[in-house]
Amino acid sequence: MKKKGPGHRPGRRLRIIKTLISSRQYNYSKKVQLFIEEGDFQPEDMEHCVLSADAIHKVEPDELCTAVDGCKYTILGVDGQGFPFYTCGKLIRDADSQTLYFFITAHEQQ
């Protein structure tokens, strides 16, 4: 019997990611930090994007191999103002072995 990977159940993954985001168990890259510091958006826009999403748009392999499940997720939703917003992230473990969602990048959709 063929084992089904995380890409087979993206709805379940989205529920896990939404749970982490709603409990603020996330971190973000220096790239995202720079966008926030430059005023492009706020962390709440990333939260709103994920929480407003209906599905994971794309699942890809994590090239850096730091994701818990080996995948990174593109999520399309809306920011706090209702404008289309894009995030890409992955599930990671912190130093205390807690699972977090890590935002790799985020921005308004063009």
VOMI-365467 format. One record per atom (N, C-alpha, C, O): x, y, z. Coordinates in steps of 0.1 Angstrom, whole numbers, plus 5000, padded with zeros to 4 digits. Example, Ala and Ser with C-alpha at 12.3 -4.5 7.8 and 13.67 -1.06 7.14 Angstrom:
<tidos>
513249435078 512349555078 513249675078 514249675085 512849785071 513749895071 512950005079 513450115080 
</tidos>
This chain:
<tidos>
500849885000 500050005000 500950125000 501850135008 500650224991 501450344990 501050435002 499950465005 502150495008 501950585019 501550725013 502150765003 500550785019 500150915014 500851025022 500751025035 501451115015 502151225022 501351345025 500051345023 501951455030 501251575034 500451645023 499551715025 500951625011 500351684999 498951624996 498151684990 498751505002 497451434999 496351485008 495151475004 496651545019 495651605028 495851745031 496051785043 495851835021 496151975023 495052045032 495352135039 493851995032 492752055041 493152035056 492952125064 493651915059 494151895073 495351985076 495352035087 496251995067 497452085069 496952225072 497452295080 495952275064 495552415065 494852425079 495052535086 494152335084 493552335097 494652345108 494552425118 495752275106 496852275116 497452415116 497752475126 497752465104 498352595102 497452705108 497952795115 496152695105 495252795111 495252795126 495252895133 495352675132 495352665146 496652725152 496552805162 497752705146 499052765150 498952915149 499352985158 498452965138 498353115136 497353175146 497753275152 496253115148 495253175157 495753175172 495353265179 496653085175 497253085188 498653165189 499353155198 498953225177 500153305176 501453225178 502453275183 501353105173 502553015174 503253015160 503152925152 503853135157 504553145144 505753235146 505853305156 506553235136 507753325135 507853355120 507153305112 508753455117 508853485103 510353525100 511153555109 510653515087 512053535082 512453685083 511653775086 513753705081 514253835081 513753915070 513554035071 513453845059 512853915047 511453975051 511154085047 510653895058 509353935062 509454055072 508754145072 510454035081 510754145091 511054275084 510554385089 511854265074 512154385066 510954455060 510754575061 510054375054 508754425048 507954495059 507354595057 507854435071 507154495082 507754625086 507054725088 509054625088 509754745092 509554855082 509554975085 509554825069 509354925058 507854965057 507555055049 507054905064 505654945064 504754885053 503654935051 505254785047 504554715036 503254655041 502254655034 503354595053 502154535060 502554505074 503654535079 501554455082 501754425096 501554275098 501054205089 502054215109 501954075111 500454035111 500153915107 499554125115 498154085115 497654065101 496653985099 498254125090 497854095077 498153955073 497453885066 499353905077 499653765075 498753665082 498253565076 498453705094 497453615102 496153615095 495553505093 495653735091 494353735084 494353665071 493353595068 495453665064 495553595051 495353445053 494553385047 496053385063 495953245066 494553215071 493953115066 494053285080 492753255086 491653275077 490553215079 491753355066 490753375056 490753275045 489853275037 491853205044 492053115033 491052995033 490752945044 490652955021 489752835020 490552705017 490152595020 491752725012 492552605008 494052645007 494352765006 494952555007 496352575004 496452584989 495952484982 497052684984 497052704969 498152614963 497952554952 499252594970 500352514964 501152454975 501452514985 501652324973 502552254982 503752224974 503652164963 504952264979 506152234973 507152174983 507052194995 508252114978 509252064987 510052174993 510252284987 510452165006 511252255013 512752235009 513252135014 513352315001 514652294996 515652295008 516752235007 515352365019 516352375030 516152265040 517052245049 515152185038 514952065046 514852095061 515252015069 514152205064 513952245078 512452225082 512152235094 511652205072 510152185075 509952045082 510651945078 509052045091 508751915098 508351805089 508651695090 507551845079 506951745069 507651755055 507151695046 508651835054 509451855041 508751935031 509151945019 507652015035 506952095025 506852235029 506952275041 506652325019 506352465021 504952485015 504652425004 504252585020 502852605016 502652745012 502952835018 501952755000 501552884995 500052904998 499252814995 499753015006 498453035010 497953175005 498653275007 496853174998 496253294993 494953325001 494153245004 494953455005 493753495013 493653645011 493953705001 493153715022 493053865022 493753915034 493753855045 494254045033 494854105045 493754165053 492554145051 494154245063 493154305073 492254405066 491154435072 492554455055 491754555048 490854485037 490054555030 491054355035 490254285025 490954275012 490254225002 492154315010 492854304998 493554164996 493954115006 493654114984 494353984982 495753984987 496554084985 496053884994 497353875001 497953734999 497153634998 499253724999 499953594996 500953565007 501653655012 500953445012 502053405021 502653265017 501953195010 503853245020 504453115018 505153085031 505853165037 504952965036 505552925049 505652775050 505352695041 506152735062 506352595065 506252565080 506352655088 505952445083 505852395097 507252365102 507952285095 507752425113 509052395118 508952365133 507852375139 510052325139 510052305154 511052405159 512152425154 510752465171 511652555177 512552485186 512552355186 513452555194 514452495202 513752405213 514452315218 512552435217 511852355227 510952245221 510152185227 511152215208 510452115200 508952145199 508152055196 508652265200 507252315197 507052335182 507952385176 505952295177 505652315163 505252465161 504352505168 505852525151 505452665148 505252675133 505652585125 504552775128 504452805114 505452915111 505453015119 506252895101 507352995098 506953055085 506952995074 506753185085 506453265072 507753295065 508653365071 507953235053 509153255045 509053395038 509953475038 507853425032 507653555026 506153585026 505353495029 505853705024 504453755024 504353885016 505353965017 503253905009 503054035003 501654044997 500953944996 501254164993 500054184986 500154104972 501154104966 499054044968 498953984955 498854094944 498154184946 499554064934 499554164922 498354134913 498154204903 
</tidos>
